């Protein structure tokens, strides 16, 4: 989980690994926790989301693409 006041650098995003949870992905994109879950549930999250059991996962590569960073 992340602190809403965290600064997300490209290096820090890459340090997350291959995937991250939807709350962290939302934080990177400036989306709050509740809204991130709502968007994930309805298929409206700004990047593709994978549902694994009761978790929502987001590929870090998709987040890097969304902010225009080189992978």
Secondary structure, DSSP 8 states (H G I E B T S, - for coil): ---TT----HHHHHTT-SEEEHHHHHHHHT--HHHHHHHHHHT-SSS--EEETTEEEEEHHHHHHHTT---
